[in-house]
Amino acid sequence: MRSLRFCRVGVASLFAGALLSQPPVTREERGAPAVTVSQAGGQWRIEGKKQSVTLDPASLALGIRAGTVSWRLAPSSRDDMLVKSQGR
């Protein structure tokens, strides 16, 4: 019984070692879109091949560009979310 346990541990160790020695799979190989994430001038930017999104972390304002079309979303305000607890 004890030798069976050691055998299982040995096989599991070999299997785990083989998995860990594999090079990591790229985003493109997994089917995820190629994007870059950067931060400059206090804003975050996510850029793909066709679309980009800009986030101002201070106000949570969003800018979206898709081809020739652009949208500017309003920044967060004080009354964005009102929470009630126990009827208040």
DSSP file (Angstrom, degrees, kcal/mol; ACC not computed):
  #  RESIDUE AA STRUCTURE BP1 BP2  ACC     N-H-->O    O-->H-N    N-H-->O    O-->H-N    TCO  KAPPA ALPHA  PHI   PSI    X-CA   Y-CA   Z-CA
    1    1 A M     >        0   0    0      0, 0.0     4,-1.7     0, 0.0     5,-0.1   0.000 360.0 360.0 360.0 -41.3    0.0    0.0    0.0
    2    2 A R  H  >  +     0   0    0      1,-0.2     4,-2.0     2,-0.2     5,-0.2   0.901 360.0  51.1 -67.2 -39.6    2.8    2.3    0.9
    3    3 A S  H  > S+     0   0    0      1,-0.2     4,-2.0     2,-0.2    -1,-0.2   0.832 106.8  55.2 -67.8 -30.9    4.7    1.6   -2.3
    4    4 A L  H  > S+     0   0    0      2,-0.2     4,-2.4     1,-0.2    -1,-0.2   0.904 106.5  50.9 -66.2 -40.8    1.5    2.4   -4.3
    5    5 A R  H  X S+     0   0    0     -4,-1.7     4,-2.4     1,-0.2    -2,-0.2   0.927 111.2  47.7 -62.1 -45.4    1.2    5.8   -2.7
    6    6 A F  H  X S+     0   0    0     -4,-2.0     4,-2.4     1,-0.2    -1,-0.2   0.867 110.2  53.2 -64.2 -35.7    4.9    6.6   -3.6
    7    7 A C  H  X S+     0   0    0     -4,-2.0     4,-2.5     2,-0.2    -1,-0.2   0.921 109.4  48.1 -63.8 -44.6    4.3    5.4   -7.1
    8    8 A R  H  X S+     0   0    0     -4,-2.4     4,-2.6     1,-0.2    -2,-0.2   0.915 112.1  49.1 -62.5 -43.6    1.3    7.8   -7.4
    9    9 A V  H  X S+     0   0    0     -4,-2.4     4,-2.3     1,-0.2    -1,-0.2   0.904 111.5  50.4 -63.2 -41.0    3.3   10.7   -6.0
   10   10 A G  H  X S+     0   0    0     -4,-2.4     4,-2.2     2,-0.2    -2,-0.2   0.919 111.9  46.0 -63.1 -45.1    6.1    9.9   -8.4
   11   11 A V  H  X S+     0   0    0     -4,-2.5     4,-2.5     1,-0.2    -2,-0.2   0.913 113.0  50.2 -65.0 -42.9    3.8    9.8  -11.5
   12   12 A A  H  X S+     0   0    0     -4,-2.6     4,-2.6     1,-0.2    -1,-0.2   0.896 110.1  50.9 -62.6 -39.7    2.1   13.0  -10.4
   13   13 A S  H  X S+     0   0    0     -4,-2.3     4,-2.4     2,-0.2    -2,-0.2   0.912 110.7  48.0 -64.7 -42.8    5.4   14.7  -10.0
   14   14 A L  H  X S+     0   0    0     -4,-2.2     4,-2.1     2,-0.2    -2,-0.2   0.915 112.8  48.5 -63.6 -42.5    6.6   13.7  -13.4
   15   15 A F  H  X S+     0   0    0     -4,-2.5     4,-2.0     2,-0.2    -2,-0.2   0.923 112.5  47.8 -63.3 -45.4    3.3   14.9  -15.0
   16   16 A A  H  X S+     0   0    0     -4,-2.6     4,-2.3     1,-0.2    -1,-0.2   0.888 110.7  52.4 -63.9 -39.5    3.5   18.2  -13.2
   17   17 A G  H  X S+     0   0    0     -4,-2.4     4,-1.4     1,-0.2    -1,-0.2   0.890 108.2  50.5 -63.1 -39.8    7.1   18.7  -14.2
   18   18 A A  H  < S+     0   0    0     -4,-2.1     4,-0.4     1,-0.2    -1,-0.2   0.892 111.5  48.2 -65.5 -39.4    6.2   18.1  -17.8
   19   19 A L  H >< S+     0   0    0     -4,-2.0     3,-1.0     1,-0.2    -2,-0.2   0.900 111.0  50.0 -67.3 -40.8    3.4   20.6  -17.7
   20   20 A L  H 3< S+     0   0    0     -4,-2.3    -1,-0.2     1,-0.2    -2,-0.2   0.752 103.7  59.5 -71.7 -23.6    5.6   23.3  -16.1
   21   21 A S  T 3< S+     0   0    0     -4,-1.4    -1,-0.2    -5,-0.2    -2,-0.2   0.579  82.9 103.1 -82.1  -8.1    8.3   22.9  -18.6
   22   22 A Q  S <  S-     0   0    0     -3,-1.0     3,-0.1    -4,-0.4    -3,-0.0  -0.501  81.8-110.8 -72.1 140.3    6.0   23.8  -21.5
   23   23 A P        -     0   0    0      0, 0.0    -1,-0.1     0, 0.0    -2,-0.1  -0.425  44.1 -93.8 -67.5 148.8    6.4   27.4  -22.8
   24   24 A P        -     0   0    0      0, 0.0     2,-0.3     0, 0.0    -4,-0.0  -0.313  39.1-114.3 -65.0 147.3    3.4   29.6  -22.0
   25   25 A V        -     0   0    0     -3,-0.1     5,-0.0     1,-0.1     2,-0.0  -0.656  31.0-124.1 -83.0 133.8    0.7   29.9  -24.7
   26   26 A T     >  -     0   0    0     -2,-0.3     4,-1.3     1,-0.1     6,-0.2  -0.293  21.0-110.6 -74.6 163.1    0.4   33.3  -26.3
   27   27 A R  H  >>S+     0   0    0      1,-0.2     5,-2.4     2,-0.2     4,-0.5   0.901 119.4  52.3 -58.8 -42.2   -2.9   35.2  -26.3
   28   28 A E  H >45S+     0   0    0      1,-0.2     3,-0.9     3,-0.2    -1,-0.2   0.876 105.5  54.2 -64.9 -37.5   -3.2   34.8  -30.1
   29   29 A E  H 345S+     0   0    0      1,-0.3    -1,-0.2     2,-0.1    -2,-0.2   0.786 108.3  50.4 -67.5 -26.4   -2.7   31.0  -29.7
   30   30 A R  H 3<5S-     0   0    0     -4,-1.3    -1,-0.3    -3,-0.4    -2,-0.2   0.535 121.7-108.7 -85.9  -6.5   -5.6   30.9  -27.2
   31   31 A G  T <<5S+     0   0    0     -3,-0.9    -3,-0.2    -4,-0.5    -2,-0.1   0.525  72.2 140.3  92.7   6.4   -7.8   32.9  -29.6
   32   32 A A      < -     0   0    0     -5,-2.4    -1,-0.3    -6,-0.2    -2,-0.1  -0.546  59.1-101.7 -81.2 148.7   -7.8   36.1  -27.6
   33   33 A P        -     0   0    0      0, 0.0     2,-0.6     0, 0.0    -1,-0.1  -0.382  36.2-108.0 -69.2 148.9   -7.6   39.4  -29.5
   34   34 A A        +     0   0    0     -2,-0.1    15,-0.3    -6,-0.1     2,-0.3  -0.681  53.5 161.5 -78.2 118.3   -4.2   41.1  -29.6
   35   35 A V        -     0   0    0     -2,-0.6     2,-0.4    13,-0.1    13,-0.2  -0.935  30.1-145.9-134.6 157.7   -4.3   44.2  -27.4
   36   36 A T  E     -A   47   0A   0     11,-2.3    11,-2.7    -2,-0.3     2,-0.5  -0.978   9.1-157.7-122.5 142.0   -1.9   46.5  -25.7
   37   37 A V  E     +A   46   0A   0     -2,-0.4     2,-0.3     9,-0.2     9,-0.2  -0.977  22.5 162.9-119.0 128.4   -2.5   48.1  -22.3
   38   38 A S  E     -A   45   0A   0      7,-2.5     7,-2.8    -2,-0.5     2,-0.4  -0.941  28.6-144.7-142.2 162.9   -0.6   51.3  -21.4
   39   39 A Q  E     +A   44   0A   0     -2,-0.3     2,-0.3     5,-0.2     5,-0.2  -0.992  30.3 151.8-131.9 124.6   -0.7   54.2  -19.0
   40   40 A A  E >   +A   43   0A   0      3,-2.2     3,-1.7    -2,-0.4    -2,-0.1  -0.984  63.7   7.8-152.0 139.9    0.4   57.7  -20.0
   41   41 A G  T 3  S-     0   0    0     -2,-0.3     3,-0.1     1,-0.3    -1,-0.0   0.798 128.5 -59.2  61.5  29.4   -0.5   61.2  -18.8
   42   42 A G  T 3  S+     0   0    0      1,-0.2     2,-0.4    14,-0.0    16,-0.3   0.560 116.0 106.3  78.3   7.2   -2.6   59.8  -16.0
   43   43 A Q  E <   -A   40   0A   0     -3,-1.7    -3,-2.2    13,-0.2     2,-0.3  -0.920  63.5-134.2-122.2 147.7   -4.9   57.8  -18.3
   44   44 A W  E     -AB  39  55A   0     11,-2.6    11,-2.7    -2,-0.4     2,-0.4  -0.772  21.9-165.6 -94.7 143.1   -5.1   54.1  -19.1
   45   45 A R  E     -AB  38  54A   0     -7,-2.8    -7,-2.5    -2,-0.3     2,-0.5  -0.997  11.8-169.0-134.7 131.2   -5.4   53.0  -22.7
   46   46 A I  E     -AB  37  53A   0      7,-2.7     7,-2.5    -2,-0.4     2,-0.5  -0.983  17.0-173.9-116.7 119.9   -6.4   49.7  -24.2
   47   47 A E  E     +AB  36  52A   0    -11,-2.7   -11,-2.3    -2,-0.5     5,-0.2  -0.961  10.5 171.5-124.5 130.2   -5.7   49.4  -27.9
   48   48 A G        -     0   0    0      3,-3.2   -13,-0.1    -2,-0.5    -2,-0.0  -0.386  54.0 -84.0-110.5-165.2   -6.6   46.6  -30.3
   49   49 A K  S    S+     0   0    0    -15,-0.3     3,-0.1    -2,-0.2   -14,-0.1   0.852 123.7  11.5 -71.6 -34.4   -6.4   46.4  -34.1
   50   50 A K  S    S+     0   0    0      1,-0.1    17,-1.8    16,-0.0     2,-0.3   0.670 125.3  44.2-117.9 -25.5   -9.7   48.2  -34.6
   51   51 A Q  E     - C   0  66A   0     15,-0.2    -3,-3.2     2,-0.0     2,-0.3  -0.853  53.4-171.3-124.8 157.3  -10.9   49.7  -31.3
   52   52 A S  E     -BC  47  65A   0     13,-2.3    13,-2.7    -2,-0.3     2,-0.4  -0.992   5.8-159.6-144.9 150.8   -9.3   51.6  -28.4
   53   53 A V  E     -BC  46  64A   0     -7,-2.5    -7,-2.7    -2,-0.3     2,-0.4  -0.994   3.5-162.4-130.9 135.2  -10.6   52.6  -25.0
   54   54 A T  E     -BC  45  63A   0      9,-2.8     9,-2.3    -2,-0.4     2,-0.5  -0.973   6.0-166.4-119.2 133.0   -9.3   55.4  -22.8
   55   55 A L  E     -BC  44  62A   0    -11,-2.7   -11,-2.6    -2,-0.4     7,-0.2  -0.978  13.2-154.3-122.4 127.2  -10.0   55.6  -19.1
   56   56 A D  E  >> - C   0  61A   0      5,-2.3     4,-2.7    -2,-0.5     5,-0.6  -0.884  10.4-161.5 -93.9 107.5   -9.4   58.6  -16.8
   57   57 A P  T  45S+     0   0    0      0, 0.0    -1,-0.1     0, 0.0   -14,-0.1   0.739  84.1  60.2 -66.8 -21.4   -9.0   57.0  -13.4
   58   58 A A  T  45S+     0   0    0    -16,-0.3   -15,-0.0     1,-0.1   -16,-0.0   0.901 126.2  13.0 -71.7 -40.3   -9.7   60.3  -11.6
   59   59 A S  T  45S-     0   0    0     -3,-0.5    17,-2.8     2,-0.1    -1,-0.1   0.521  94.8-125.7-112.7  -9.0  -13.2   60.8  -13.0
   60   60 A L  T  <5 +     0   0    0     -4,-2.7     2,-0.2     1,-0.2    -2,-0.0   0.725  53.1 159.4  63.4  24.7  -13.9   57.3  -14.5
   61   61 A A  E   < -C   56   0A   0     -5,-0.6    -5,-2.3    14,-0.1     2,-0.4  -0.571  26.4-150.9 -74.4 140.4  -14.6   59.0  -17.8
   62   62 A L  E     -CD  55  73A   0     11,-0.6    11,-3.1    -2,-0.2     2,-0.4  -0.912  13.0-166.6-116.4 141.3  -14.4   56.7  -20.8
   63   63 A G  E     -CD  54  72A   0     -9,-2.3    -9,-2.8    -2,-0.4     2,-0.4  -0.996  10.1-169.2-122.2 132.9  -13.5   57.4  -24.4
   64   64 A I  E     -CD  53  71A   0      7,-2.8     7,-2.8    -2,-0.4     2,-0.4  -0.980   5.5-172.8-126.1 132.2  -14.1   54.7  -27.0
   65   65 A R  E     +CD  52  70A   0    -13,-2.7   -13,-2.3    -2,-0.4     2,-0.4  -0.991   7.2 173.7-126.2 126.0  -12.9   54.7  -30.6
   66   66 A A  E >   -CD  51  69A   0      3,-2.9     3,-1.9    -2,-0.4     2,-0.4  -0.894  67.4 -55.6-131.1 100.7  -14.0   52.2  -33.2
   67   67 A G  T 3  S-     0   0    0    -17,-1.8   -15,-0.0    -2,-0.4     0, 0.0  -0.537 121.5 -17.0  67.0-123.3  -12.7   53.0  -36.6
   68   68 A T  T 3  S+     0   0    0     -2,-0.4     2,-0.4    -3,-0.1    -1,-0.3   0.441 120.7  91.5 -93.6  -0.6  -13.8   56.5  -37.5
   69   69 A V  E <   -D   66   0A   0     -3,-1.9    -3,-2.9     2,-0.0     2,-0.4  -0.794  54.1-173.8-100.5 136.3  -16.5   56.6  -34.8
   70   70 A S  E     -D   65   0A   0     -2,-0.4     2,-0.4    -5,-0.2    -5,-0.2  -0.975   7.2-166.9-129.7 144.2  -15.8   58.0  -31.3
   71   71 A W  E     -D   64   0A   0     -7,-2.8    -7,-2.8    -2,-0.4     2,-0.5  -0.983   6.4-159.7-126.3 140.7  -17.8   58.1  -28.1
   72   72 A R  E     -D   63   0A   0     -2,-0.4     2,-0.3    -9,-0.2    -9,-0.2  -0.981  14.6-154.8-117.4 117.0  -17.1   60.1  -25.0
   73   73 A L  E     -D   62   0A   0    -11,-3.1   -11,-0.6    -2,-0.5    -2,-0.0  -0.704  26.0-103.2 -92.9 143.8  -18.9   58.8  -21.9
   74   74 A A        -     0   0    0     -2,-0.3   -12,-0.2   -13,-0.1     3,-0.1  -0.266  39.2-109.0 -63.5 146.4  -19.7   61.1  -19.0
   75   75 A P        -     0   0    0      0, 0.0   -15,-0.2     0, 0.0   -14,-0.1  -0.237  45.4 -80.7 -69.4 166.5  -17.5   60.8  -15.9
   76   76 A S        -     0   0    0    -17,-2.8     2,-0.3     2,-0.0   -15,-0.1  -0.332  50.1-161.8 -65.1 148.6  -18.8   59.4  -12.7
   77   77 A S    >   -     0   0    0     -3,-0.1     3,-1.5     1,-0.0     4,-0.3  -0.810  33.5 -98.0-129.5 173.0  -20.9   61.7  -10.5
   78   78 A R  T 3  S+     0   0    0      1,-0.3     3,-0.4    -2,-0.3    -2,-0.0   0.836 119.8  46.3 -60.4 -36.3  -22.0   61.7   -6.9
   79   79 A D  T 3  S+     0   0    0      1,-0.2    -1,-0.3     3,-0.1     3,-0.2   0.114  75.8 111.5 -97.9  21.7  -25.5   60.2   -7.6
   80   80 A D  S <  S+     0   0    0     -3,-1.5     2,-0.4     1,-0.2    -1,-0.2   0.896  88.6  18.3 -60.0 -40.3  -24.3   57.4   -9.9
   81   81 A M        -     0   0    0     -3,-0.4     2,-0.5    -4,-0.3    -1,-0.2  -0.976  65.0-168.7-140.1 122.5  -25.3   54.8   -7.3
   82   82 A L        -     0   0    0     -2,-0.4     2,-0.5    -3,-0.2    -3,-0.1  -0.949  13.9-158.0-110.4 127.8  -27.5   55.1   -4.3
   83   83 A V        -     0   0    0     -2,-0.5     2,-0.4     5,-0.1    -2,-0.0  -0.889   4.7-164.4-111.3 132.1  -27.4   52.2   -1.9
   84   84 A K        -     0   0    0     -2,-0.5     2,-0.4     3,-0.0     3,-0.0  -0.920   4.7-173.0-113.1 142.5  -30.2   51.4    0.6
   85   85 A S    >   -     0   0    0     -2,-0.4     3,-1.4     1,-0.1    -2,-0.0  -0.993  69.6  -8.0-136.7 128.6  -29.8   49.1    3.5
   86   86 A Q  T 3  S-     0   0    0     -2,-0.4    -1,-0.1     1,-0.3     0, 0.0   0.878 131.9 -49.9  54.2  43.4  -32.5   47.9    5.9
   87   87 A G  T 3         0   0    0      1,-0.1    -1,-0.3    -3,-0.0    -3,-0.0   0.482 360.0 360.0  80.9   3.0  -35.1   50.2    4.2
   88   88 A R    <         0   0    0     -3,-1.4    -2,-0.1     0, 0.0    -5,-0.1   0.395 360.0 360.0-116.3 360.0  -32.9   53.3    4.5
